Amino acid sequence: MPQLPDDLDAVAVRTWCSLALEALGRERAEIDAINVYPIADGDTGTNLYLTVESAAAAVEAVFAAHETGATAPATADAVRAMAHGALIGARGNSGTILAQLLRGMAGVLADGGDAAHLRRALTRAADAARRAVAHPVEGTVLTVAAAAAEAAEGDEPDLRTVVHAAYDGALAALARTPEQLAVLGRAGVVDAGGRGLVAVLGALVETVTGQAPVRGPRTAHGKAPTPVDGGSVVGLPVGGTPVEGGPAGGFPAGGVPEAGVPVGEGPLDCPEDGVAGPAFEVIYLLEADDEQVARLRTRLDALGDSLVVVGGDGLWHVHVHVDDAGAAVEAGVEAGRPYRIRITHFATESGHDLRVQAEPAQRAVVVVVPGDGLAGLCTEAGATTVIARPGEPPASGELVDAIRRARAREVVLLPNDAALRHTAAAAAEQARTEGVRVALVPTRAAVQGIAALAVHEPDRGFDEDVVAMTAAAGATRYAELAVAERQSWTMAGICQAGDILGLIDGDVAVIGADVPATARTVLDRMLAAGGELVTLVLGEDVPDSLADALEEHVREGYLAVDTVVYRGGHQRAPLLIGVE
């Protein structure tokens, strides 16, 4: 049996993220089913899952960077990675609030993980989340978070007692949410976001104690559990309104509504008044300073509702429901640099609109690209793109979303990164369960994806097309230039911080002093084995003169070898090279 932690160190944070992801994976369908506030779009469980998936991936990346070391990462590194991962991967209203809760906790847990620090972390988290919401409403995840923090107050020095108290307090508050928010009471359900938070806190209990919280029995119809031991609510309520006597009194019989369909009467896609809500959900990450974000909050608040802005230190996650999606994005442009922009039309995405949708295409290509420039190129070629920004690899949920957006019976998935192999495989498997035929071509670099996309022919047989694309990718050697961050051993010798590294097929092959000379050496190494076409993808700050010089170098030294140049935009590497 693994040793139980005496405080929340880095290993415990890693375990917590993993268990929370497992818990939300088990429960997300049921959480989706009771999602009626603020919009009955049936995706709260999924959004929470994707948010925690991003947090867990960020923590795993920290541990991966320490694999060769003798010690685990520092606690501060793990909790900050958890918070940052949740911030950049937050989905929907609930995921955005959860990201702020985790950020609030990280600000305290970075200094210590004992009982006293955890109590302060829970309080900081609840306060930060409430401040992030433009118009807080009781009976939501904010109420549940505040109750967890309040229940954990005191001088108890034992960490296990604190996590149990927080969990029990959250569970009791969750049971009361239908009394506080009329839309929940009419539907006969508890708050979906609050239930997700209870699942996350339950994972924390299991991390610290080694045992998952006790769950009461459920009926085949998903009825809520009954209290045990004379009235302490230990089960996780699914739906229903508490009877007289509060949470200890249990819940009346009643099943869970299907996929967010309301059980009671009255419109459920608005807070209280029955007026239909805005048409679009707009989400984006934003690089901006505090002063500009303050102005942005005011402007977005006037445009719509469900406004949540979380983050800090120059990076923010913005969520709002509006009728004018363009104005919401424009406000972000005026405030700073918005990216990872996601616009959802509730009428088509949530299933409220019964109009017949367009017939799915027979085949599509989904491709991961490292910058905006290649995204535009691939979009012009008919592909659906997912942008992998520096330090922010897409999660499997983003790839599944892209496959859905492609709206095709058959999809070819090009991850364009060896590190995304498992993520892409998980996304492909999920899409297959939804009836989409998915083929994963294991491209390891963007230039291999470009080569594969160039030979894609949707009119030929699926298997034949996949074979041709795989062959084209496999015949393309790839390289990239990178700047060494510190002194280290490489396959080409010892590099110093600031050296230019030329990586061929993933391994350092050249160490140089400047980009042009290193690029020429890399090209010579690659073309020594032959080639017919050189592909150059220039980063955002690389001048056109470099491409001109490299084209001339190829033309003078290698007969019958053509060169094509693309602008990659904001990407990790200053230069990507492909040789076919």
N, C-alpha and C positions, 0 to 999 in steps of 0.2 A: 504493500500500500504506500503510495507516495506520501512524503512528509508534509504535514499541513503547515501553512505559513503562519508565523507569529505576527507578521505585518504584510502589507501589500507591497512586496518587492517586484522587480521586473518580471520574474518567473510567474508570480501570482497574477500580475496584470495580463500576461500572455494567456494564462489559463482562463482567466475571467472572460477575455475577448472570445476565446475559442468556445467556451461553454455558452456564452450569450448567443453566439452565432448558431450553435446547435439548437438552443431553446427556441429562438425565433424561427429557425428552419422548420421545427416541428409544429409551431403554433401559428405560422403566418397565415395559413389559409383560414383558420378560425378568426384571427384578428381582422383579416380582410373582410370577412363575412359580417362583422359587427361595426364596420366603419360607416358611420352616418354623419359624423361631424368633423370639420366644418362643411365638407362636401361628401355626399354619399357615393364615392367613386370606388370603394372596395379595394384600396391599395395600401392601407396603412401598414399592415403586416409586412408586405413586400418591401415598402419603402424603409421600414426599420431594419429589415434583414439586410438590404443593400448598404445601408449606412454602417451597420456593424461589420459587414463584410469588408468594407473599405478600411475601417478602424483596425480590424484584425490583420489585414494584409500589411498595413503600415507597421504594426508591431512586429510581425514576422520579418519584415525587411530589416528592422533594427537588429534582431537576433541573427539574421543571416550575415550581417556585416561583422558580427562578433564570432562567427563560427571558428575562426582560426585562433581566437584568443582563449586564455585560460579561465576567464571569468565571464559571467553574464553581463548584459548591458546594465547601466545605471538605471535605477528606478525612474529618475527624472526623464531619461531618454525614452523609456517605454511609455510612460503616461503621456508625454508630449506627442509621441508618435501616434498613440491611440486617438488623442484629441484632434491632431492634424488630419489623420486619415478619415475620421468621421466628418470633419469639416469639408474636405474636398469631395467626399463621396456622399454627402447628405442628400436624401431624396424626400421630396414632399414636405408638408408642414410638420409632420411628426418626426421625420428624420432630421430636419433642421433643428428642431427643439432638442432632440436627443444629442445632437452634436454639441450644442451649447451646454447641456448638462455635463457631458464628458469633459468639455473644455474647462468648465468651472471646477470640476473635481480635480483635473490635472494640475490646475494652478496651485492647489494645496498639497496634493499627494506627491508632487515633485520634491517637496521638502521633507516628507516622511509618510509612512504608511501604517502607523499604529492607530489605536482606537481613537485617540484625541484628534489626530489629523483626519481620519475618516469622517468623524462627526462634523468637523469644520468644512470638509470637502462637500458633504451632502448639503450643508446650508449654503455654501458658496454657489453650488450648482443650481439649487432651486432659485436663488435670488437672481443669478445671471440669466437663467432661462426666462424668468418673468420679465426682466428688463428688456430682453430681446424681442418680446412680442409687443406689437404696437398697442393692442387692446386686449389685455389678458381676460380670460373667461374662466369662471370657476366650474368645476365638474369636468375638467380636462386633465391632461398629463401634468400641467402646471400644479394643479391641486394635489395630485398624487405625489409629485416630487417634493412639494412643501411638507406633506404629511410624513413622508419618509424621513426628512431631515428633522422634523419636530420630534418624532418618535425616538430618534437616535440620540437626542439630547440627554445630558447628564454627566456623571463623573465615572461611569463604569469603565474600568481600564481594559476589559477583555474585548478583543476585536470580534470574537464570535458572537458575543452578546449584542454588540452594536449592529452587526449586519443582520442578525435576526430581528432586532427591534425595527430597523429601517424597513425590512421586507414586510413585517407584519403591519407596520403603520401604513405602508403603501397599499397593501392588500385591503385593509379596512377602508381606506379612503376611496379606493377603486369601487368598492361595493356601494359607496354612497353617491357616486357620480350621477346615477339616474335621478336622484332627488334634487341635484343641484342644477342640472341642465335639462330643460324640458324636452329637447329633441331626443335625448337618450331615453327619458322616461316614456315618451310616446312609442319609441321603437322597442322598449323592453330590453335594452342592452346597456352594458357599461361602456365607458370611453375606450375606444380602440387604442389610442396612443398611450393611455394610462395602463392598459393591460400589457402593452409591449414593454413599458418601463418595469412593470412588476416581473416580467420574464427576465429582464436584464439584471434586476436586483436578486432574483432567485438564483441566477448564475453566479452572482457574487457570494451568496450564501454557500453554494456548493463549492466554490473555490476555497473559501476560508474554513469550512467545516468538513468538507469531504462528502457531504450528503446533500442531495437536492431537497428543497423544502417539501414537506409532506403535502400531498394532494388528496383532497377528498374524492370519493368515488363519483363517477358520472354515469348517467344513464345513456342508453343508445341514442337519445335525442339531444345530447349535449347539454343537459340541464346542469345548473350550477351545483357544486358540491355542498354538502351539509356540514355545519360546524361540528367540531369534536371537542372533547374535554370540557364540556360545559360552556362553550361559547366563544372560544378563540378561533377566528376565521383562519383556517390553514389551507383552504382550497383556493383555486383560481377561478373566480366567477366568470362565466361566459356571457350570460345575459340575464335579463330579468330584473325586476325592481325589488329592493329589500322589503321584507314585510315588517310589521310592527316590531319594534325592539332593535332595529338597526341591523348591522352586518351579522351579529351573532344569531339573529333569528333565521338566517338562511334566506333562500329565494323561492318564490313561487315556481311551480312547474312551468316550463316553456322552452321551446327549442331556439336554436340560433337561426336568425334569418339568413337566407341564401344571398351570398355575394353582395352584402350591403343593402339588400332590398328591405325597406322599412316594414315593420310589423304593425305599427300603429297608424294613425291617420295623420294627414297633414304633410306639407312639403318638408323635406329633411335636408335640403342642400343649402341651408342658410342658418345663421345662428338662432334666431328666435321668431322672426316676424313673418316667415312664410314667403318672403319675396325671393325670387330666383336670384342666385348669386352670379358673380362675374363669369365670363365665358372661358377665360384662359388662366392657367397656372404658369407663371414665369419664374424660372430658377436660373441663377448664374453665380459663378465665382467672380469676385471683384477685387482687383488690386487698387486700393485707394487709401488716403489718410483719414483720420478720425473726423476732421472738420467736414470733408466732402461727404462722408457717410452720414453725418448728422443731417446735412441738407437733403441727401438722397432719401432718408427715412421720411422726412416731411413731404417730399414730392410724391413718393410712392403711396404714402398714406392717403393722400388726396385722390390718387388714381383708382384705388381698390381696397380690398380687405385681406384678412389673413396674412398680414405683413409680419415677417420674421426676418431680422437681420442679425446674424451671429458672426463671431470671429474677433479679429483684432490683430495688432502688429502688422497692419498693412494688407491683410488678406481676409476677405469677408465672404460669407455665403448669404445670398439674397433670395428670399422666397416671397411671392405675392400673388394674389388672385386679382385679375384685372379684366376689363373688357377691351382695352387697347394695349395689346402685347407690345406693339412697336414703341409706344410711349414709355413703357416700363424699361425696355432695353435701352432706349435713347437716354433715359435718366441715368442709367448705369454708365453709358459712354461719357456723359458729361461729368460724372463723379470720378471716373478713373478708367481702368481697363477691364471690361467684363469679358469673360470667356467661359467655356463649357455651358453655353446658353442652351436651356431646354424649355421649350414652350409646348404645353399640353392643352389641347382644346377639349374641355370637359364633355362637350356634346358628342364627340366622336371617340375619345379615349375612355370615358367612364361607362359607356354603354347606355347613356340616357337617350341618345338619338336613335330612333328606329329606322332612319333612312337607309336604303340599300347602299352598301359600300361598293367600291370598285372591285371588280373581279381580280383576285390575286394573280400576279405574273407567274409564268412558269418557272423562271430562274432568275436569281440575282447574285451579286457578289458583295460581300461585306468585308471591308478592308480596314485594318488599323494603320494609321499614318502618324508620323512624328511631328507634323506641323501643318499650319493652315494652307500653305502653298500646295502641298501634295494632296490635301483634302480637296481643294478645288479641282486639281488635275483628275483625281479619281472620280469625283462627282461628274465631271464632264464626260468621263468614259462610261457613266451609267452605274457606278458602284455606290453603295451606301457606306459612309465613312464613320469611323470612331477616332477621335484625335487623342493620342497618347502624349501628353505634355511632359516636359522634363520633370522627373521625380514623381509623376502622377500616372502610373500605369492604369489602364481601365480594369475594372472589376468584371467578373463574369456576368453580373447583372446588366452592365452597360452593353456587353456584347449581345446578350439575349435581347435587350431592347432594340438594338440595331437590326438584328435578324427579324424581329417583329415588324420594325419600320419598313424593311425591305418588301414586305407583303408578297412573298413568293412561295411557291410549293417546294422549290429546290433552292438551296443556298450554298455557295462556295465561300468558306471563311478563310481569310488570309490574315493571320495574326502579326506577321512581319517582325517578330521578336521571339528569340528562343525562350526568354523568360516568361512569355505569355502562353507557352505550350499547354500547361495544365489548366490555366484559366480559360483558354479557348476551348479545350476539350470539355470542360464542365459546361460551358455555354452551349456547345454543340449538342451535348447530351440532353440538356434541359429543353432546347428547341425541338429535338426529336420527340420528346414526350408530348409536345404540343402539335405533333403531326407534320412538322417540317422536315424534309429530307436534307440533311446537312453533311457536306464533305469538308473536312478540315485539311487544307494544304499547309504543311508545316513550314511556311516561309519564315526565315530567321532575320530578314532585313527588309527595309522598305524597297530597295532596288529589286529584290527578288519578287516582291508583290507587284511592282510595276511591270516586270517581265511577264509574270503570270497573267496579269490583267490584259496585257497587249495581245495575248493569243486566245483570250476568252471569246467563245462563239456560242451564244445562247441557243442558236438554232440546231446545233448538233446534239447528239445524245449526252445525257448527264455524265455518265462514266467516261465517255470519250473526251468530253470537255475537261473534266477533272484531271485525267491523265495528261492531256496536253499542257494544262496550266502547271501541273506538278513538274513535268519535264522541263518547262521553260524556267521555272524557279530554280530547279536543281542545277541547271546549266549556267546559272549566273553566280559568279563569285562576287563576294561583297566585302567592302572595306569602309572604314570610317576614320576620321581624325578626331582626336580628343586631346584635352589639355590635362596633364598630370596634376593632381591635387596635392600630392605629397611624394616624398622619396619612397621608392618601393622596388622590389625585384620583379622583372618581367621576363618573358621568353626571349626578348632582345637584349637583356642586360638590365643594369640599374638605371632607373630614371629619377630625375629630380623634379621637385615642384615647379610647374610652369613649362616643362618640356612638352613638345607636341608629339603625341603618340599616334602611330599609324597601325590600326588594327585590321588584319586581314582574316576573314572568316572567323572573327571573334577573338583572335589571339594577337598580342602586341608583336608586330614584326619589324617596326621601324621606330627609332627614337630620334627626333629631330629638334632643331632650334626654332624653326618657323614653319608656317603652314605651307607656303608654296613649294619649298624644297622637299618637305616631308611628303606632300601630295605627289610630286614627280617621282620620288623614290618608290612610293607605294604603287603607282601606276606601272612603273617599270617592272616591279616584282610580279604584278598580276599579269601583265601582257607577255612576260617571258614564256608563259605556258600557252600563248596564243589567245585569240579573241577577234571578234568581228564588230562589236559595238561596246562603247564606253558610255556609261550613264553617270552624270555628275548632278548631285542635288546639293545646292548651296544653302547654307544657313542664313538667318535674317541679316547678320552684320557682315557677311562676306561680300567683298566688292565684285562686280562683274569682271573686273580685270583679271581676277584669278581664273575664272572659267576660260577667258580668252587665252591666257597663257598656257593653261593645261590643254586646251584644244590644239593649240599650235604645237605643243610638245608631242602630242599623239600623232598629229598629221605629219610631222617631220621625221618621227622615229619609227612609225609603224604603218606600212602601206595597207590600204584597203580596210582600215579600221575607222569607223564613223564614231562621232561623239554627239550626244544629246545632253542638253543642260536644262535643269528645272530649278525653280526657286522653291525651297522647302518651307520658308517662313521661320517661325519661332520653333526651333528644334534643338535637341540636346547637342548634337554634333555640328561643328562648323561646316563639315563636308562629308557627304556620303558618296561612295563610288561603287559602281557595278560594272562587271565585265562579262559579256556574253560571248 
